[in-house]
Amino acid sequence: MTTTFRIVISAFFVALSSITAFGQSLPASTSAQGFHSQVQLLSGGKLGETWLAGIAITLDPGFKTYWRNPGESGLPPSFDWSASENVADIEVQWPAPERHEDAAGVAYVYSREVTLPVVVKPKVADKPVKLALTVDYGICKDICIPAHADLARPLTASGPDRAAIDGAMGRVPRRRALGDPGDPAVLSVQPKTGADAALTVSVRAQDGARAVLFAEAPENWYVSVTPDGERNRFTLTIEDRPKDASGPVPLVLTLVAGDKAVETQVSLDGDSLSR
């Protein structure tokens, strides 16, 4: 997908967001009904010195929303926590997505429902924490429409939604080094013979599991991933990059195999060769 087309898509979503935001805002609550979707702010109690929360998005049949990297088209969720109270840091975690391909290209999506775990570090440990979230996200079936919700929730020690949050955390890819001995694993990233700006990524998956690979590059880098014709091997193509790019350039590879997923960070030289 060209950079120009990406800019057009972004402008389209910004314009639609402005339209949906026009008018009187409603008081924030723990849940909100959106376009063919519902969003809920969950409370999961304490985990050591942090609090657990979650963002649960439920979708009508046939609709999907997007991962942190939407792929070739779509709108990734954005979060504004600035009105929260007694919060020093917030980390949103991302369960592994699905790969969806249609006439618009390849997108990385969630269908039916997804819970994004949230780890909250308080400013003062013994004072109450209240989350206030403004979330914008894309909902897509035949066309993609932006949705918006304002949510708020005090976090309590009882953590009524802990089971749902723990289940979602179990689907967040585990961080693993290149060549990790476990299954699944990203084994190697090598220049592809006879191809410019392309790499061969070799992976390992547990017996019988189909491997799916997702790649994320820095801003203004665009990459694509396709199966390489052999089991557990993929071609990663650098579709576009800054003219003055120089290494090392971080690249995050997320490998999904069955019900397991891992995340591996590698580096590229500015000339797109593996480091």
LUMLOFI-399406 format. One record per residue: chain; residue number from 0; x negated, y negated, z of N, C-alpha, C in turn. Coordinates in nm, 3 decimals. Layout:
N
SITE  chain  resi    neast   nnorth      nup   caeast  canorth     caup    ceast   cnorth      cup
SITE      A   NUM        X        Y        Z        X        Y        Z        X        Y        Z
...
***
This chain:
275
SITE  chain  resi    neast   nnorth      nup   caeast  canorth     caup    ceast   cnorth      cup
SITE      A     0   -0.086    0.120    0.000    0.000    0.000    0.000   -0.089   -0.123    0.000
SITE      A     1   -0.059   -0.222   -0.081   -0.141   -0.341   -0.091   -0.119   -0.431    0.028
SITE      A     2   -0.220   -0.515    0.054   -0.209   -0.612    0.164   -0.093   -0.707    0.141
SITE      A     3   -0.072   -0.748    0.014    0.037   -0.841   -0.016    0.172   -0.781    0.021
SITE      A     4    0.192   -0.652   -0.012    0.320   -0.588    0.019    0.340   -0.578    0.169
SITE      A     5    0.232   -0.552    0.243    0.243   -0.548    0.390    0.286   -0.683    0.445
SITE      A     6    0.231   -0.789    0.390    0.267   -0.924    0.437    0.414   -0.952    0.408
SITE      A     7    0.463   -0.909    0.291    0.604   -0.930    0.258    0.693   -0.857    0.356
SITE      A     8    0.657   -0.732    0.389    0.736   -0.656    0.486    0.737   -0.725    0.622
SITE      A     9    0.619   -0.771    0.668    0.610   -0.839    0.797    0.697   -0.963    0.798
SITE      A    10    0.693   -1.042    0.691    0.774   -1.163    0.685    0.922   -1.131    0.689
SITE      A    11    0.961   -1.021    0.623    1.101   -0.979    0.623    1.149   -0.949    0.764
SITE      A    12    1.068   -0.876    0.839    1.108   -0.842    0.976    1.110   -0.964    1.066
SITE      A    13    1.014   -1.055    1.049    1.015   -1.177    1.129    1.142   -1.257    1.104
SITE      A    14    1.182   -1.268    0.978    1.303   -1.343    0.943    1.426   -1.279    1.003
SITE      A    15    1.437   -1.147    0.994    1.552   -1.078    1.050    1.554   -1.088    1.202
SITE      A    16    1.436   -1.083    1.265    1.430   -1.099    1.411    1.481   -1.235    1.453
SITE      A    17    1.449   -1.338    1.375    1.496   -1.472    1.408    1.647   -1.480    1.400
SITE      A    18    1.705   -1.410    1.300    1.851   -1.411    1.287    1.916   -1.343    1.405
SITE      A    19    1.863   -1.225    1.445    1.925   -1.150    1.554    1.903   -1.219    1.689
SITE      A    20    1.797   -1.299    1.698    1.771   -1.366    1.825    1.855   -1.492    1.842
SITE      A    21    1.916   -1.541    1.732    1.993   -1.665    1.740    2.117   -1.645    1.826
SITE      A    22    2.147   -1.744    1.909    2.267   -1.734    1.993    2.229   -1.721    2.139
SITE      A    23    2.328   -1.706    2.222    2.307   -1.703    2.366    2.254   -1.567    2.409
SITE      A    24    2.147   -1.566    2.489    2.090   -1.440    2.536    2.170   -1.390    2.656
SITE      A    25    2.172   -1.257    2.670    2.245   -1.195    2.780    2.150   -1.167    2.895
SITE      A    26    2.202   -1.161    3.019    2.117   -1.128    3.133    2.052   -0.991    3.114
SITE      A    27    1.928   -0.977    3.158    1.857   -0.851    3.143    1.912   -0.748    3.239
SITE      A    28    1.912   -0.620    3.196    1.954   -0.510    3.282    1.858   -0.394    3.258
SITE      A    29    1.884   -0.279    3.319    1.794   -0.165    3.302    1.811   -0.098    3.167
SITE      A    30    1.922   -0.122    3.095    1.942   -0.062    2.964    2.014   -0.159    2.872
SITE      A    31    2.001   -0.137    2.741    2.064   -0.225    2.643    2.098   -0.144    2.519
SITE      A    32    2.212   -0.175    2.459    2.254   -0.111    2.336    2.204   -0.194    2.219
SITE      A    33    2.137   -0.129    2.123    2.087   -0.197    2.006    2.148   -0.141    1.879
SITE      A    34    2.092   -0.179    1.766    2.139   -0.131    1.637    2.114    0.019    1.626
SITE      A    35    2.220    0.102    1.633    2.209    0.248    1.625    2.107    0.304    1.724
SITE      A    36    2.095    0.240    1.839    1.996    0.283    1.938    2.031    0.229    2.076
SITE      A    37    1.972    0.289    2.177    1.981    0.240    2.314    1.843    0.243    2.375
SITE      A    38    1.811    0.139    2.451    1.681    0.129    2.518    1.704    0.122    2.668
SITE      A    39    1.623    0.196    2.744    1.635    0.198    2.890    1.498    0.185    2.952
SITE      A    40    1.489    0.108    3.059    1.366    0.093    3.136    1.373    0.188    3.255
SITE      A    41    1.279    0.281    3.264    1.281    0.386    3.364    1.188    0.354    3.480
SITE      A    42    1.217    0.413    3.595    1.135    0.398    3.716    1.089    0.535    3.762
SITE      A    43    0.955    0.550    3.779    0.900    0.681    3.812    0.826    0.691    3.942
SITE      A    44    0.835    0.589    4.028    0.766    0.596    4.157    0.617    0.567    4.145
SITE      A    45    0.540    0.607    4.247    0.398    0.574    4.252    0.312    0.691    4.207
SITE      A    46    0.197    0.658    4.151    0.094    0.755    4.116   -0.039    0.697    4.164
SITE      A    47   -0.082    0.740    4.281   -0.201    0.681    4.341   -0.179    0.534    4.373
SITE      A    48   -0.263    0.449    4.318   -0.252    0.304    4.340   -0.171    0.235    4.232
SITE      A    49   -0.113    0.311    4.141   -0.033    0.254    4.032    0.112    0.297    4.045
SITE      A    50    0.198    0.230    3.968    0.338    0.267    3.955    0.361    0.326    3.817
SITE      A    51    0.459    0.415    3.808    0.497    0.471    3.679    0.632    0.416    3.636
SITE      A    52    0.641    0.383    3.508    0.767    0.341    3.448    0.776    0.405    3.311
SITE      A    53    0.882    0.375    3.237    0.896    0.431    3.104    0.992    0.348    3.020
SITE      A    54    0.972    0.351    2.891    1.064    0.287    2.795    1.127    0.399    2.714
SITE      A    55    1.256    0.425    2.737    1.326    0.534    2.669    1.411    0.476    2.556
SITE      A    56    1.389    0.523    2.434    1.465    0.479    2.317    1.542    0.600    2.264
SITE      A    57    1.673    0.589    2.261    1.759    0.694    2.206    1.819    0.646    2.076
SITE      A    58    1.813    0.730    1.973    1.853    0.690    1.838    1.973    0.770    1.791
SITE      A    59    2.058    0.705    1.713    2.168    0.776    1.650    2.114    0.877    1.549
SITE      A    60    2.190    0.985    1.519    2.143    1.085    1.422    2.106    1.022    1.288
SITE      A    61    1.992    1.063    1.235    1.946    1.014    1.105    1.860    0.890    1.111
SITE      A    62    1.849    0.827    1.229    1.769    0.705    1.243    1.635    0.736    1.308
SITE      A    63    1.540    0.648    1.283    1.407    0.665    1.340    1.351    0.530    1.381
SITE      A    64    1.252    0.534    1.469    1.176    0.416    1.507    1.029    0.450    1.493
SITE      A    65    0.941    0.354    1.525    0.803    0.368    1.481    0.702    0.379    1.596
SITE      A    66    0.593    0.448    1.563    0.476    0.462    1.650    0.401    0.329    1.655
SITE      A    67    0.296    0.323    1.740    0.216    0.200    1.750    0.154    0.163    1.616
SITE      A    68    0.123    0.262    1.532    0.082    0.240    1.394    0.195    0.293    1.306
SITE      A    69    0.271    0.207    1.237    0.389    0.254    1.166    0.359    0.328    1.036
SITE      A    70    0.233    0.328    0.992    0.201    0.388    0.863    0.209    0.284    0.752
SITE      A    71    0.255    0.326    0.634    0.256    0.237    0.519    0.371    0.137    0.523
SITE      A    72    0.471    0.162    0.601    0.582    0.067    0.612    0.644    0.081    0.750
SITE      A    73    0.723   -0.018    0.789    0.789   -0.012    0.918    0.740   -0.118    1.014
SITE      A    74    0.797   -0.118    1.133    0.771   -0.220    1.232    0.736   -0.154    1.365
SITE      A    75    0.612   -0.168    1.412    0.578   -0.108    1.541    0.644   -0.183    1.655
SITE      A    76    0.674   -0.117    1.766    0.733   -0.188    1.880    0.637   -0.293    1.935
SITE      A    77    0.693   -0.402    1.986    0.614   -0.502    2.056    0.677   -0.527    2.193
SITE      A    78    0.592   -0.553    2.292    0.638   -0.564    2.430    0.587   -0.693    2.493
SITE      A    79    0.676   -0.764    2.561    0.640   -0.884    2.636    0.678   -0.861    2.781
SITE      A    80    0.577   -0.850    2.868    0.597   -0.824    3.010    0.574   -0.949    3.094
SITE      A    81    0.562   -1.065    3.033    0.512   -1.184    3.101    0.601   -1.230    3.217
SITE      A    82    0.729   -1.195    3.218    0.817   -1.237    3.327    0.819   -1.138    3.443
SITE      A    83    0.736   -1.035    3.437    0.730   -0.937    3.547    0.669   -0.998    3.671
SITE      A    84    0.696   -0.938    3.785    0.649   -0.990    3.914    0.553   -0.891    3.980
SITE      A    85    0.443   -0.946    4.035    0.340   -0.868    4.104    0.281   -0.760    4.013
SITE      A    86    0.244   -0.800    3.893    0.186   -0.707    3.795    0.051   -0.760    3.751
SITE      A    87   -0.054   -0.677    3.767   -0.188   -0.715    3.723   -0.219   -0.659    3.585
SITE      A    88   -0.168   -0.539    3.554   -0.198   -0.477    3.426   -0.090   -0.375    3.393
SITE      A    89   -0.058   -0.363    3.265    0.040   -0.266    3.217   -0.018   -0.193    3.096
SITE      A    90   -0.013   -0.060    3.101   -0.059    0.022    2.989    0.057    0.107    2.938
SITE      A    91    0.095    0.085    2.813    0.197    0.167    2.748    0.126    0.285    2.680
SITE      A    92    0.175    0.406    2.707    0.118    0.526    2.646    0.212    0.579    2.539
SITE      A    93    0.154    0.651    2.441    0.227    0.685    2.319    0.227    0.835    2.294
SITE      A    94    0.340    0.903    2.311    0.349    1.042    2.266    0.319    1.053    2.116
SITE      A    95    0.273    1.169    2.074    0.240    1.189    1.933    0.364    1.171    1.846
SITE      A    96    0.348    1.107    1.729    0.463    1.082    1.640    0.484    1.197    1.541
SITE      A    97    0.580    1.179    1.452    0.603    1.267    1.338    0.559    1.194    1.211
SITE      A    98    0.521    1.271    1.112    0.486    1.215    0.981    0.609    1.223    0.891
SITE      A    99    0.653    1.108    0.839    0.773    1.102    0.754    0.736    1.040    0.621
SITE      A   100    0.771    1.107    0.512    0.738    1.057    0.379    0.864    1.045    0.295
SITE      A   101    0.883    0.928    0.233    0.995    0.905    0.142    0.951    0.808    0.033
SITE      A   102    1.046    0.749   -0.037    1.012    0.660   -0.148    0.933    0.537   -0.104
SITE      A   103    0.949    0.497    0.023    0.877    0.380    0.075    0.733    0.413    0.115
SITE      A   104    0.696    0.540    0.116    0.561    0.579    0.154    0.561    0.667    0.277
SITE      A   105    0.446    0.676    0.341    0.429    0.759    0.459    0.442    0.672    0.583
SITE      A   106    0.529    0.715    0.675    0.550    0.641    0.800    0.528    0.736    0.917
SITE      A   107    0.487    0.678    1.031    0.466    0.754    1.155    0.576    0.715    1.251
SITE      A   108    0.661    0.811    1.285    0.790    0.777    1.345    0.824    0.867    1.464
SITE      A   109    0.928    0.823    1.536    0.999    0.904    1.634    1.144    0.915    1.587
SITE      A   110    1.201    1.032    1.596    1.342    1.050    1.565    1.414    1.102    1.688
SITE      A   111    1.545    1.082    1.691    1.634    1.126    1.800    1.608    1.047    1.929
SITE      A   112    1.493    1.070    1.994    1.465    0.997    2.117    1.315    1.002    2.146
SITE      A   113    1.268    0.904    2.220    1.130    0.902    2.266    1.123    0.825    2.396
SITE      A   114    1.037    0.870    2.487    1.006    0.795    2.609    0.858    0.760    2.606
SITE      A   115    0.830    0.630    2.616    0.692    0.582    2.622    0.656    0.562    2.769
SITE      A   116    0.565    0.643    2.825    0.524    0.622    2.964    0.452    0.488    2.981
SITE      A   117    0.470    0.427    3.096    0.409    0.298    3.128    0.341    0.308    3.264
SITE      A   118    0.212    0.275    3.269    0.136    0.275    3.394    0.115    0.131    3.437
SITE      A   119    0.161    0.098    3.558    0.163   -0.040    3.607    0.067   -0.053    3.726
SITE      A   120   -0.027   -0.147    3.714   -0.117   -0.178    3.825   -0.068   -0.305    3.892
SITE      A   121   -0.035   -0.301    4.023    0.015   -0.421    4.090   -0.097   -0.518    4.126
SITE      A   122   -0.061   -0.645    4.137   -0.158   -0.743    4.186   -0.186   -0.722    4.334
SITE      A   123   -0.079   -0.703    4.412   -0.091   -0.679    4.556   -0.024   -0.545    4.586
SITE      A   124   -0.101   -0.451    4.641   -0.055   -0.313    4.652    0.069   -0.297    4.739
SITE      A   125    0.081   -0.376    4.846    0.190   -0.353    4.942    0.310   -0.445    4.919
SITE      A   126    0.316   -0.510    4.801    0.430   -0.597    4.769    0.515   -0.534    4.658
SITE      A   127    0.644   -0.567    4.653    0.731   -0.509    4.550    0.687   -0.545    4.409
SITE      A   128    0.717   -0.454    4.316    0.689   -0.476    4.174    0.822   -0.479    4.099
SITE      A   129    0.841   -0.582    4.017    0.960   -0.590    3.933    0.915   -0.609    3.788
SITE      A   130    0.962   -0.520    3.702    0.930   -0.529    3.560    1.038   -0.608    3.487
SITE      A   131    0.995   -0.695    3.397    1.085   -0.766    3.306    1.026   -0.750    3.167
SITE      A   132    1.101   -0.689    3.077    1.050   -0.653    2.945    1.137   -0.711    2.835
SITE      A   133    1.072   -0.775    2.740    1.135   -0.808    2.613    1.073   -0.718    2.509
SITE      A   134    1.154   -0.636    2.442    1.104   -0.539    2.345    1.170   -0.562    2.210
SITE      A   135    1.088   -0.563    2.106    1.136   -0.568    1.968    1.086   -0.443    1.898
SITE      A   136    1.174   -0.377    1.823    1.138   -0.251    1.760    1.218   -0.235    1.632
SITE      A   137    1.170   -0.151    1.542    1.237   -0.129    1.416    1.323   -0.004    1.419
SITE      A   138    1.440   -0.011    1.357    1.530    0.103    1.342    1.551    0.125    1.193
SITE      A   139    1.530    0.247    1.147    1.529    0.270    1.004    1.608    0.395    0.968
SITE      A   140    1.687    0.385    0.862    1.747    0.500    0.796    1.721    0.482    0.647
SITE      A   141    1.811    0.417    0.575    1.784    0.384    0.435    1.706    0.254    0.423
SITE      A   142    1.735    0.158    0.510    1.657    0.035    0.521    1.621    0.016    0.668
SITE      A   143    1.525   -0.070    0.694    1.476   -0.091    0.831    1.527   -0.224    0.884
SITE      A   144    1.580   -0.220    1.007    1.637   -0.338    1.071    1.569   -0.359    1.206
SITE      A   145    1.531   -0.483    1.240    1.472   -0.507    1.372    1.578   -0.505    1.481
SITE      A   146    1.542   -0.452    1.596    1.629   -0.451    1.713    1.557   -0.518    1.828
SITE      A   147    1.635   -0.566    1.926    1.580   -0.647    2.035    1.651   -0.610    2.164
SITE      A   148    1.577   -0.609    2.275    1.638   -0.584    2.406    1.561   -0.659    2.514
SITE      A   149    1.635   -0.709    2.613    1.578   -0.769    2.733    1.615   -0.680    2.851
SITE      A   150    1.514   -0.629    2.921    1.535   -0.533    3.028    1.462   -0.579    3.154
SITE      A   151    1.514   -0.538    3.269    1.447   -0.569    3.395    1.477   -0.457    3.494
SITE      A   152    1.377   -0.427    3.580    1.400   -0.323    3.681    1.295   -0.334    3.791
SITE      A   153    1.339   -0.333    3.918    1.243   -0.320    4.027    1.196   -0.175    4.036
SITE      A   154    1.068   -0.155    4.063    1.016   -0.019    4.077    1.025    0.022    4.224
SITE      A   155    1.076    0.143    4.246    1.098    0.192    4.381    1.022    0.322    4.403
SITE      A   156    0.990    0.350    4.528    0.914    0.470    4.561    0.989    0.597    4.527
SITE      A   157    1.122    0.591    4.527    1.202    0.711    4.498    1.182    0.761    4.356
SITE      A   158    1.155    0.671    4.261    1.125    0.709    4.123    1.227    0.804    4.064
SITE      A   159    1.352    0.761    4.045    1.456    0.853    3.999    1.432    0.914    3.861
SITE      A   160    1.344    0.852    3.780    1.322    0.900    3.643    1.186    0.970    3.628
SITE      A   161    1.128    1.016    3.739    0.993    1.071    3.736    0.983    1.193    3.643
SITE      A   162    1.081    1.280    3.644    1.074    1.401    3.562    1.066    1.367    3.414
SITE      A   163    1.148    1.271    3.370    1.147    1.232    3.229    1.014    1.169    3.190
SITE      A   164    0.958    1.087    3.280    0.830    1.021    3.252    0.717    1.123    3.250
SITE      A   165    0.716    1.216    3.346    0.613    1.320    3.347    0.620    1.405    3.220
SITE      A   166    0.742    1.436    3.174    0.756    1.512    3.051    0.700    1.439    2.931
SITE      A   167    0.724    1.307    2.926    0.671    1.226    2.816    0.519    1.217    2.822
SITE      A   168    0.463    1.207    2.943    0.317    1.199    2.956    0.252    1.329    2.909
SITE      A   169    0.324    1.440    2.922    0.272    1.566    2.874    0.262    1.572    2.722
SITE      A   170    0.332    1.480    2.652    0.326    1.476    2.507    0.233    1.366    2.454
SITE      A   171    0.168    1.293    2.545    0.068    1.193    2.505   -0.061    1.266    2.469
SITE      A   172   -0.120    1.240    2.352   -0.243    1.310    2.313   -0.354    1.292    2.417
SITE      A   173   -0.422    1.401    2.448   -0.536    1.398    2.540   -0.660    1.350    2.465
SITE      A   174   -0.741    1.270    2.530   -0.862    1.220    2.466   -0.970    1.328    2.469
SITE      A   175   -1.022    1.358    2.350   -1.122    1.462    2.336   -1.235    1.413    2.246
SITE      A   176   -1.356    1.457    2.274   -1.472    1.419    2.193   -1.472    1.496    2.062
SITE      A   177   -1.543    1.442    1.963   -1.561    1.509    1.836   -1.627    1.645    1.860
SITE      A   178   -1.569    1.751    1.805   -1.626    1.885    1.821   -1.593    1.951    1.953
SITE      A   179   -1.493    1.902    2.024   -1.455    1.960    2.152   -1.424    2.109    2.134
SITE      A   180   -1.463    2.196    2.230   -1.442    2.340    2.214   -1.298    2.386    2.229
SITE      A   181   -1.209    2.302    2.282   -1.071    2.344    2.302   -0.990    2.340    2.173
SITE      A   182   -0.864    2.384    2.183   -0.770    2.378    2.071   -0.653    2.289    2.109
SITE      A   183   -0.611    2.198    2.018   -0.673    2.165    1.890   -0.792    2.073    1.908
SITE      A   184   -0.867    2.050    1.800   -0.983    1.962    1.809   -1.018    1.908    1.671
SITE      A   185   -1.070    1.786    1.669   -1.129    1.729    1.548   -1.276    1.771    1.549
SITE      A   186   -1.316    1.844    1.447   -1.450    1.906    1.448   -1.556    1.819    1.383
SITE      A   187   -1.524    1.756    1.270   -1.626    1.677    1.200   -1.560    1.577    1.107
SITE      A   188   -1.634    1.470    1.078   -1.595    1.367    0.982   -1.716    1.341    0.894
SITE      A   189   -1.704    1.377    0.765   -1.818    1.371    0.675   -1.780    1.300    0.545
SITE      A   190   -1.877    1.233    0.478   -1.848    1.174    0.347   -1.797    1.282    0.251
SITE      A   191   -1.697    1.248    0.172   -1.639    1.344    0.077   -1.722    1.347   -0.050
SITE      A   192   -1.766    1.462   -0.089   -1.851    1.477   -0.206   -1.779    1.429   -0.332
SITE      A   193   -1.845    1.340   -0.406   -1.794    1.296   -0.534   -1.681    1.195   -0.526
SITE      A   194   -1.659    1.136   -0.408   -1.549    1.038   -0.394   -1.601    0.916   -0.321
SITE      A   195   -1.562    0.798   -0.371   -1.599    0.674   -0.305   -1.499    0.642   -0.194
SITE      A   196   -1.547    0.587   -0.086   -1.462    0.540    0.025   -1.368    0.649    0.074
SITE      A   197   -1.417    0.773    0.081   -1.335    0.883    0.130   -1.417    0.974    0.220
SITE      A   198   -1.350    1.032    0.317   -1.414    1.120    0.414   -1.338    1.251    0.423
SITE      A   199   -1.408    1.357    0.454   -1.344    1.485    0.481   -1.341    1.507    0.632
SITE      A   200   -1.221    1.530    0.685   -1.204    1.554    0.828   -1.166    1.700    0.847
SITE      A   201   -1.247    1.772    0.923   -1.221    1.912    0.953   -1.169    1.923    1.096
SITE      A   202   -1.066    2.003    1.115   -1.004    2.017    1.247   -0.987    2.165    1.279
SITE      A   203   -0.952    2.191    1.404   -0.918    2.328    1.445   -0.784    2.323    1.517
SITE      A   204   -0.697    2.419    1.486   -0.567    2.429    1.551   -0.550    2.569    1.607
SITE      A   205   -0.469    2.581    1.712   -0.442    2.712    1.769   -0.372    2.801    1.666
SITE      A   206   -0.382    2.931    1.681   -0.330    3.026    1.583   -0.184    2.998    1.548
SITE      A   207   -0.156    2.989    1.418   -0.019    2.972    1.371    0.034    2.831    1.372
SITE      A   208   -0.039    2.737    1.429    0.008    2.598    1.438   -0.032    2.519    1.314
SITE      A   209    0.062    2.442    1.262    0.032    2.355    1.148   -0.027    2.224    1.199
SITE      A   210   -0.140    2.185    1.145   -0.208    2.063    1.189   -0.158    1.943    1.110
SITE      A   211   -0.136    1.832    1.181   -0.101    1.703    1.120   -0.197    1.600    1.176
SITE      A   212   -0.257    1.518    1.089   -0.357    1.422    1.131   -0.310    1.280    1.104
SITE      A   213   -0.330    1.190    1.201   -0.300    1.048    1.189   -0.430    0.970    1.210
SITE      A   214   -0.448    0.863    1.134   -0.570    0.783    1.145   -0.534    0.637    1.167
SITE      A   215   -0.607    0.572    1.259   -0.588    0.429    1.288   -0.721    0.357    1.276
SITE      A   216   -0.721    0.250    1.198   -0.841    0.170    1.177   -0.819    0.030    1.234
SITE      A   217   -0.924   -0.050    1.247   -0.909   -0.186    1.300   -0.825   -0.273    1.207
SITE      A   218   -0.791   -0.390    1.256   -0.713   -0.486    1.179   -0.782   -0.516    1.045
SITE      A   219   -0.701   -0.523    0.941   -0.746   -0.551    0.804   -0.818   -0.433    0.738
SITE      A   220   -0.822   -0.319    0.804   -0.864   -0.195    0.741   -0.738   -0.112    0.717
SITE      A   221   -0.727   -0.050    0.600   -0.612    0.035    0.569   -0.662    0.170    0.522
SITE      A   222   -0.616    0.275    0.589   -0.661    0.410    0.558   -0.541    0.500    0.535
SITE      A   223   -0.560    0.606    0.460   -0.455    0.705    0.438   -0.513    0.844    0.462
SITE      A   224   -0.425    0.938    0.499   -0.467    1.075    0.527   -0.380    1.169    0.445
SITE      A   225   -0.444    1.262    0.374   -0.372    1.363    0.298   -0.437    1.499    0.320
SITE      A   226   -0.359    1.608    0.317   -0.419    1.742    0.325   -0.518    1.762    0.210
SITE      A   227   -0.624    1.837    0.238   -0.734    1.850    0.143   -0.725    1.976    0.059
SITE      A   228   -0.613    2.049    0.067   -0.599    2.171   -0.011   -0.644    2.295    0.062
SITE      A   229   -0.716    2.280    0.170   -0.757    2.392    0.253   -0.699    2.374    0.393
SITE      A   230   -0.668    2.484    0.457   -0.611    2.480    0.591   -0.706    2.407    0.686
SITE      A   231   -0.649    2.314    0.764   -0.723    2.242    0.868   -0.833    2.152    0.813
SITE      A   232   -0.808    2.099    0.692   -0.900    2.001    0.637   -0.820    1.890    0.570
SITE      A   233   -0.866    1.764    0.589   -0.793    1.648    0.539   -0.890    1.554    0.468
SITE      A   234   -0.833    1.476    0.374   -0.908    1.367    0.312   -0.860    1.236    0.371
SITE      A   235   -0.952    1.159    0.424   -0.925    1.025    0.478   -0.983    0.923    0.380
SITE      A   236   -0.895    0.843    0.323   -0.937    0.747    0.221   -0.929    0.605    0.275
SITE      A   237   -1.036    0.529    0.254   -1.037    0.387    0.289   -0.970    0.311    0.174
SITE      A   238   -0.845    0.271    0.194   -0.768    0.205    0.088   -0.807    0.058    0.073
SITE      A   239   -0.839   -0.008    0.184   -0.876   -0.149    0.180   -0.954   -0.180    0.306
SITE      A   240   -1.043   -0.278    0.297   -1.125   -0.316    0.412   -1.176   -0.457    0.390
SITE      A   241   -1.218   -0.526    0.497   -1.276   -0.660    0.482   -1.404   -0.655    0.398
SITE      A   242   -1.424   -0.756    0.316   -1.541   -0.757    0.229   -1.671   -0.762    0.308
SITE      A   243   -1.669   -0.826    0.425   -1.791   -0.841    0.503   -1.801   -0.735    0.613
SITE      A   244   -1.731   -0.623    0.599   -1.730   -0.521    0.704   -1.869   -0.463    0.725
SITE      A   245   -1.902   -0.443    0.851   -2.028   -0.378    0.886   -2.004   -0.290    1.008
SITE      A   246   -2.086   -0.188    1.023   -2.064   -0.091    1.130   -2.121   -0.137    1.261
SITE      A   247   -2.087   -0.062    1.369   -1.994    0.051    1.367   -1.848    0.004    1.368
SITE      A   248   -1.764    0.075    1.297   -1.621    0.046    1.290   -1.546    0.159    1.358
SITE      A   249   -1.471    0.133    1.468   -1.402    0.242    1.538   -1.283    0.294    1.458
SITE      A   250   -1.266    0.423    1.460   -1.154    0.489    1.395   -1.095    0.590    1.493
SITE      A   251   -0.965    0.581    1.516   -0.898    0.672    1.609   -0.823    0.778    1.529
SITE      A   252   -0.853    0.905    1.555   -0.788    1.017    1.489   -0.700    1.090    1.590
SITE      A   253   -0.571    1.102    1.557   -0.478    1.175    1.642   -0.438    1.303    1.569
SITE      A   254   -0.467    1.416    1.632   -0.439    1.547    1.572   -0.326    1.613    1.650
SITE      A   255   -0.221    1.654    1.578   -0.107    1.723    1.637   -0.102    1.864    1.580
SITE      A   256   -0.091    1.963    1.669   -0.079    2.102    1.626    0.020    2.171    1.718
SITE      A   257    0.138    2.202    1.665    0.241    2.260    1.750    0.283    2.163    1.857
SITE      A   258    0.282    2.208    1.983    0.321    2.121    2.094    0.200    2.059    2.163
SITE      A   259    0.084    2.061    2.099   -0.038    2.003    2.156   -0.088    1.890    2.067
SITE      A   260   -0.154    1.793    2.130   -0.208    1.681    2.054   -0.332    1.627    2.125
SITE      A   261   -0.429    1.583    2.046   -0.551    1.523    2.100   -0.582    1.395    2.022
SITE      A   262   -0.657    1.307    2.086   -0.699    1.180    2.026   -0.851    1.172    2.033
SITE      A   263   -0.914    1.147    1.919   -1.060    1.145    1.911   -1.104    1.016    1.843
SITE      A   264   -1.200    0.947    1.904   -1.252    0.824    1.843   -1.387    0.852    1.779
SITE      A   265   -1.402    0.808    1.654   -1.528    0.819    1.583   -1.564    0.680    1.533
SITE      A   266   -1.682    0.668    1.475   -1.725    0.538    1.420   -1.766    0.553    1.275
SITE      A   267   -1.739    0.449    1.199   -1.782    0.444    1.060   -1.885    0.334    1.042
SITE      A   268   -1.977    0.356    0.949   -2.063    0.247    0.905   -1.981    0.150    0.820
SITE      A   269   -2.030    0.031    0.802   -1.961   -0.066    0.719   -1.942   -0.019    0.576
SITE      A   270   -2.025    0.076    0.530   -2.011    0.129    0.393   -1.921    0.251    0.391
SITE      A   271   -1.845    0.273    0.502   -1.744    0.378    0.512   -1.802    0.518    0.534
SITE      A   272   -1.929    0.528    0.565   -1.987    0.659    0.593   -1.975    0.690    0.741
SITE      A   273   -1.964    0.819    0.773   -1.950    0.859    0.912   -2.077    0.831    0.989
SITE      A   274   -2.060    0.790    1.114   -2.175    0.768    1.203   -2.180    0.878    1.308
***
